[in-house]
Amino acid sequence: MNKTVKTTLIIVIAILVMAMVLYPKLKPSEPGPSASQGPQNAVLPVEGKVIHPERKENIIKITGAMLANESVAIRSEISGKIEKIYFREGQRIRKGELLYVVNDDEIKAQLERLKYTKKLNEDMEFRMKQLIEKEAISREEYEIAQTTLNTTLSDIKEREARLEKYKVQAPFDGIVGLRQVSEGSYISPADLVVNIYNINPIKVEFSVPGKYSSMVNKGDSIRFRIEASDEEFTGVIYAIEPKIDPQTRTLQIRAICKNDDELLIPGQFVNIDYTLNVIPDALMVPSEAVIPELNSHKIFTYKNGLASQQKVSIGLRTEKDVQITKGITPGDTVITTGILQIREGMPVNINTTN
């Protein structure tokens, strides 16, 4: 390439570069959006809700378990061979009914021998009493005879008390469970014979977080369901542990419930609805309308076509709503959509629901 051509190319390139730089500046400017059309003044379409007082139950949902009204593991107080079993598994029994008998031949023999000894000692004490009245013996000799008789009488009472333990009776009305022994079995106090349950009425045991301890009272009602049925049952709180568990930070509670049909059995898992209190005039807003901030909350309300920011205090929470305890009044319109786009004083076009 000769020198003339090279110079020409450089000049053409330089002209093109200058044209590209100067063209935007020479192009007539297009009219921009007016202040009334700026983003900061754009009307935002939103949804809103007019807030009215409503009755609201402060309900907590917790889990618990069924307990027998009374239950006992029947064990023998003495060791021996079971001579006779008088109950059937699953049988309904009454308090005082005989359950089983342990062989008592040995204790009866001991008792019979003591009764003969008692007769002998009574005769001896009688003769000694006559002799001491005649001053034929010393007071010490008479007191020895008297002590021997009293000791025999005490031994008889002790054997009679032991004899009662060979016959085991039901401690309360209930249902007998599955027996763990058979007639002829040798048992000791460590061996389980059978369990007995009283399940009407039946108890519900559950725990609530410690922060609700001041709101729990004897006589409060609970509603609950069991896994095996959709039927709703009710119970009444009758006992509250006077201490919060330091490990779980919960308060243990028991309620009692009628169980005439015996649909409820000990050990069942239950889902409980416990109404702590009722708020007659709660101001509830949709939870999506509440904006959490550091140590506080805020909402946006609709006033004269504009969005207005309000700091609020919250109370009761439900699955969909939050109670506002401070910051709004009945009749206020709370904005529920477009929360992330709204700014204080922004014009909004609202579609409200009651």
JOUR-V54437 format. One record per helix or strand. SS is the DSSP state (helix for helix, strand for strand). FROM is the first residue (numbers start at 1). TO is the last residue. Records with the same first field share a line. If there is no record, write none. Layout:
SS = FROM-TO  FROM-TO
This chain:
helix = 3-26  35-37  39-41  105-133  139-164  210-215  287-289
strand = 44-50  53-75  80-85  92-93  98-102  167-169  174-176  186-187  192-209  221-226  233-244  250-257  269-286  291-293  296-303  306-317  321-326  333-335  347-353
